[in-house]
């Protein structure tokens, strides 16, 4: 059945003006001009073919039709407001599905989630690890954490953390048979690689080291595996700061040299623009950003203590 409904804007203008029996005061409630309210009410009367107000020198009075219509409009607005509140209450809780890369999940996110779950038991969090970028139009995912340049104009985007790249290793390598003191000492150690293999040549150039074969050493298809191998003392990894921070703060890894280079990409929180401010999405985004800031401060303090 096709419903004939007047303009919502016109109905709001009628309800506000009827409440005060004044176009001027009704306009103040709606934060518009008096002329706009008067125009909307006149438009509503034309749509309905019914006069709703008597316009007098001393103000407005409702016609008999206006008096009969006002409680209908108010009831409709009350029902709409109640239904909207119920919907938002539902959206502030329930299932929240988040897509992340396996590397980010295992090295940054998973060990922090206990805090979020304790703070927000009303949100049923689902973490989906995937190497590919989420297609929000096709997948049942609310938000994602992406590693990239931040240019996704069709999405709501918030930068979670920028990154730097630098070598990390187990503390046991710092004072072993061939201790790491200067970058040139890397010639005595195994270099660990992810599939890109592109980071070591750039870092060695930045460190002023030109006589090390940067292609030698094992290759892992996940960056998290590279970092875990470094934790186990199997060699020196070139790590992205976000993925290595937890192990650096715990002391499982150390940064043997001060030389760092900026990473090409950063981590971003993304979701479709329309649902971006749904309570459960904004709650998780705020928590993520707060955790990233705490980590940045802790890492900075760690660097100051090591100077």
N, C-alpha and C positions, 0 to 999 in steps of 0.2 A: 504494500500500500504506500502510495506517495503521500508524504505529509506536506501540508502547506504551512510553512513557518516564516514569520516575519524576521527581519534582520535582528541578529542578536545585539548589535550595537544600538539599534533603535529601541529595543526592549529595555536595555540597561538605562538609556537616557530617560525613557518614560518612568521607570521605577524610581530613579534618583529624583527626578522632578516631582513626582507624585509624593515621595517621602517628605519633601520640604515644602511642597506647593510653591516651588520657585525654580525657574530655569537657572538662575544665577547660582543658588546654593547647590543645586544638582550638578552643575558644571564643576563646582569646587570639589565635590565628592569624586568625580570622574577625572579630575585634573585635565579638563578641556575648557574651551571657551563657552560662554553663555550662548553665543550664536550657534555653536555646534550642537548643543543640546536642543535648542529650539528647532533647528533644522531636522535633527533626527526624529523628534516627536512629530513634527509636521509630516515627515516622510512616512512614519508609522501610521498616522491617521489616514494618509492617502492610500497606503497599502491595504488597510482594513476597511476603508470606506466608512469610518466611524470617527466622530469627534470625541476626544478623550478629555479635553480641558476646556473650561470657560476661561478665556483670557480677559481679565479685568484690569482696570487701572491700578487697583490696590494689590494685585497679585493673581494667582491661579486658584481655581477650584475644579474639582473633578466633575465631569458630567456623570450622569447615571451609568452610562456605558463604561466610563473610566473607573468608577467605583466598583463595578462588577468585574472588570478585567484585572485590576491591580492585585487582588489576592491570588489570582491564577498565575500571574507573572512571578509574584514573590515565591509562591510554592514551587514553581519550575526552577527558579534560581536556587532556592534552598536545596532542592533535590539534586541539582547539578553540583552544587558545592559539596554536599555530603558524599555524593558518588565520587567526586574528584579526590576528596580527602581519603576515602576508603581505598581508592586506587593507589594513591601515593603512599599510604601506610603499607600496602602490599608490596609496592616497588622498593620500599626501604628495607625490606627483608626478603626472604626467599633465596632462590638459587642465583649465584653470581658465577658465571663461567668466564675464565680468563685464559687466554692463549699466550704461551711464552715459549721461548726456545729451550731445548733441553739443557744447554749450557747455563743459561740464566737461571733456570729453575733449580738446578743442582748446586750451583756455586753461590747464588745470591738469595733466592726467594725462599726455598723450602725451609731452611733452618730458622727463618724469621716468622713463619706463619703462626706459630703458637701464640705470639703476642696479639696478632689480629684476631684470631679465633677467640681468645679470652676476652678481648675488648668488645667484640661484636658477635655474640653467639646467635643473634637473630639472622645473620647472613650465612647461607649454606654455600661455602666457597668450593668451586670446582676448578682445579688447575689442569689445563690441557697442554702438554708439551708437544710442540710441532716445529719442524724446521722451516716450513713454508709460511708465508704471510697469510693471515686470516682473510677470507672473503666473507665480510659481514653479511652480505646479501644472501649467501648460500649456507653459511654455517651458523649453528646455534651457539654463538659466542657473544658475550656482552662487551668485552674489552680485551685489549692485547698489549703486550710489551714488545716493541719492535726495536731492532738494531738497524739504524740507517741514518740518512741525512736529514730526517724530519720533514721532508717535503711530501706530504700526503694531503693535498688541498681539499679533498672530499671528506676528510675526517677531522675530528677534534683531536688536537695534538698537544701534549705537554711533555717537555723534556725532563726525563727522570735523572739522568746523570751523563755528563761528558766523560771522556776517557783519555787516559794516557797509556803509553806502551813502554815497558821497561823490563829488564831481566829480573827473575826471581829464582830462588833456590832454597834448598833445605839449609838450616843453620849448620848442619854437619859439614857442608862443603866449605864453609868460611875458614875453618881451621884444620882442614884435612891435610893429607900429604902434599897437595898442590893448592894451597889456599888462594881464595879469590881476593885480591887486593886492588888491582887495577883492571880495566877492561881487557887489556892484552892477555891477562891470565886465562881468559876463556879458551885459549888455544889448547889448554890441558884438560878441558872438560867437554862432556857430551852436550851438544845443543839439541833441545827438544823442539819439535815443529808441529803446527797444525797443517791442514791441507794447503793453505795459501802459500806457505813458505816465504811470504814476501816481507815479513817484518824484520828478520835478522839483518839482511843487507842494509836496510835503511838505518837501523839502530847502530850498527857497527860504524857506518859512515858518520853518524852524529857523534859517536864516541871517539872518533879519530883513529879507529883501528882498521887497517887495510890488508893485513896479511893472514886473516883467518878464513878458512873455507866454510862459508855460512850454509852450505848445502848438506853437510854431514850431519848425521844423527837421525834417530827414529822419527817417523811421521805418524800422527794420530788424527783420526777423522773427526774428533770432537775436542774443542778447546778445553773443556773441563778435564779431559783425560791428560792433556799436556800438563795442566796445573797439578793434577794428582800425582803424575809421575815425578814432578819436581819436588812435591812434598815427601815422596818416598826416597829422595836423594839419588834419583836415576839420571840427573843432569840439570842443566839450567834452562828454564823456559822463558820465552819472551811473552809476557802476560799483559792482558788488558786489565787496567786497574780495577774496574767494577768486579770482574770475575775473580780477582786475586785478593781482594781486600779482606775477606773473612779469614783467609789463611794467614795473611800478614798480621792482622790484629791478634790472632790467637798465638802467633809465634811459630806456626808450622812452616812458614816461609819467611824469608828476609829479602830485602832489596839490596844487593851487594854494591850497586853503583848509583850515583845521583842522576845520571843522564837519563832523561825521558824524552819521548817524542809524542806529539799529539796523534791520537787515533783519527782515522778518516770519518768514523761514525760515532754516534752516541746512542743511548737507550732512550726511548720515548714511550709514553703511555698514550694509546690511541683507542678511539671508539667512534661510532657514528655520531654525527653532530646533534641530532635531535635528542637521543637519550643520554647525552653526556652529563646532564645535571640530575639524573635520577639519583635519589639518595644513596642507594647501595653502590652505585658506580662512583659517585663523588666521594663517598666515605672511603672506599678502597683506594682511590687515587690520592686522596689526602694522606692516608696512612703510608702509601708507597713513597710519596715525596718527602714526608717527614723522616722515614727510615733512611732515605738516601742522604738527606742533610745531616742526620746524626752520624752516618758512616763517614761522610766527607770530613766532618769535624774531628772524628776520632782518628782518621787516617792522617790528618794534618798534625794533630798532637803527637802521633807516633813518629812522624818525620822530625818534629822539633826535638823530641827526646833523643833521637838517634844522631842528631848533629853534634 
